[in-house]
Each structure stands twice: as C-alpha cells, then as structure tokens.
C-alpha cells in the first residue's frame, strides 16, 4: 500500500505514543516521514520496554519506516535547518506533525513566513496547553472509578494508553484532511487537538455524560461483566479462565444453545419477568444468568468445548498473559499477513506489524525497520535541503547535526 501517499513528505517532531503513531501510520501508507531528534535521542529514545542491552523496543515499534534526522535543537543553526526542512518546497511537502509544542521557530506563525501554505498539526495535553497523559486523563474523567471488582472502592488504572492510540490516528486524519483542503484551496493552516479533549469527546460519544446528566447515574463497578449486555468471565475445570459474550441476539442464542441452557434461561426470564432477548435486560439479570452458566463451565476443561464453540461461532476468548498470547495466538505471528519477522538493528529479529489496513487496489508492503538515530541525516541535508558535501561536513564537525552512531 506504499503507493497511497507516495510523494508526501511529513516532518515529525515527537515523543511517546500519539504523534509517533500518527507518523508511523502515514509512513506505512507510503509517506516520507522524517523524524528529527536531539543528538542524544528524543525523550522516548530509551523508553521501556527495552532489551537487555538497553535498546528501546517501544521506540522501535512506533518509528517503523521513518527517516531519522539528528540535530542540535538548541542550536540556532539547527533550528534553522528544522524550519527549512519543514518548509521545503514541493506540492506534497510543508507538513509538520508534533507534540513537542509548536512554539517559537516551530510555530505556525513563524513557519508560514517561510511557506505560506504550511500545515502544522499539533497535539496538546489539555486545551489550555497544560501537560497530560493517559494516566492523568483517565482519573480525571472517571474511568478508573468504574473499573474493577464489583463493590470495590479502589480505582483501577488501565495499562493501555487508549487516548494516545485514538489521538494518534486522529492526528493522521487531521493532517490528511488539512492537506486535502490545501490541495483544493491552496491554504495551509494550524490544526490542534488536545489529548484530554479526545478522552472527553469519547466520554460523551459513548453516552456516559448523558448517563450522568440525563439519568442521574454514576456508573458503578461491575467487575468483568460487559456493561449493558451480557458478557462474563468463567473459571473452567482446568483452572483456565475464559470470557464469553452475549451482546447481540445471535451471540446470546449461540451461547445458551451451546451450553444447553436455553430452557433454564426461559425459566429465569419468566421468574424475573425480564425479556432476555433484550441486551439491557440480560445485563440487569447478569448475576442470575451467571449462576446458571457457571456450573457448566466449572465442570469442563476448555478443550472440551473450544472446538464446538468455534464451530458454532460463539464469541469467546481465553484470558492470557502477553507472553501466552505471543506464544499461542497465530494472529501475533507471520501467519497473520500484517506481521513479518523483521531484523531490527540493535534489537534482533522478531515479529513486527505493518499496517492493519487492507486496500483492494494496493498490495500489502512488509514493515520496514525503525531507523537508527541520525541514520538519514546526510541524505536529508543533501536531497531535501540541497546542501553540498562541504557544508554537510562542516555541520557535522560543529555537532549541529549528526549521522548514525558507530
């Protein structure tokens, strides 16, 4: 799918999850994404998880397919080079993606003096410009207080940086939307999105704000139950824990037919005066439903019903650790066409994901390694900025820029 964005050049000044994810998403679709970092590496250059030698698997994972430009960002000449790089000519250039704070020489107002149609896409922490990460946003919005065992008063923080993941894709979408607008009108612009606003918007989009304001409800914890429908975890005879889902009518029918509990559920519905064909009614009756299903699972090993569940199209899964998932799930291996065993310099060979998109008019490309810090500095100075070898050598001698560490 490299042909989709071929010719587009995006300059990225970033750290951590959302902005690097946006740049990687664009790179996987064919854009030339140039990430600039300090000579010693960016803020996330050594972020965990790391190898035994200290190489960041996190950094390698979020910077696949990009080019690396190592520059002294505090040096005025380094700042000049970054601005020139962002504003380099070309109909598909002049695109800047950042979460470092689009201020000073990186501000839209400064850059547009060099290129009137420049597009700057910037991620903020909060709309007021303050810092924020998932682990500060989630407590503020209420999610940890609704997560965890039923009856518990302790908050449970989720380890998935969900707002970062969503914001990364929204940043990519915002850049493409602004670029399309520029193609049609010739007008560049500044695009801003705040990480907390991403979370706040989803709080409303999922109906939670309405639930509080209209219904006067502060959602309680419900353990591993699926809110608003039926979904529950069960421990099987072999000690393995599974999750089964009865969200839709089809899923619900499949579950009770496979477990032979159709008659028992009809009796329960009559006794509780609830229509279990409705997902909300199943949620309200979840405790009684679970009491019927629990003995069935407790009497069986996962192997006793796994094949039958798969054949019947039951929606279910087994709880696994990360290591178990990597070892056992073929979707996390080269059996899945989005994965390729890639030799990442400084790390080694392991399964690496490319883009999860499948476009019918484009072939799927294998993922490309993340660059070494400064790997493309010389080529970028020569090919994009048109500097000669003497000037490039002088910049390197003065430690304004750097190539890859030997």
Secondary structure, 3 states (H helix, E strand, C coil): CHHHHCCCEEEEECCCCHHHHHHHHHHHCCCEEEEEECCCCCCCCCCCCECCCCCEHHHHHHCECCEEEEECCCCHHHHHHHHHHHCCCCCCCCEEEECCCCCHHHCHHHHCCCCCCCEEEEEECCCCCCCCCHHHHHHHHCHHHHCCCCCCCCCCCCCCCHHHHHHHHHHHHHHHHHHHHHHHHCCCEEEEEEHHHHHHHHHHHCCHHHHHHCCCCCCCCCCCCCCCCEEEEEECCCCCEEEEEECCHHHHHHHHHHCCCHHHHHHHHHHHCCCCCCHHHHHHCHHHHHHHHHHHHHCCCHHHHHHHHHHHCCCEEECCCHHHHHHHCHHHCCCCCCEEEEEECCCEEEEEECCCCCCCCCCCCCCCCECCCCCCHHHHHHHCCCCCHHHHHHHHHCCCEECCCC
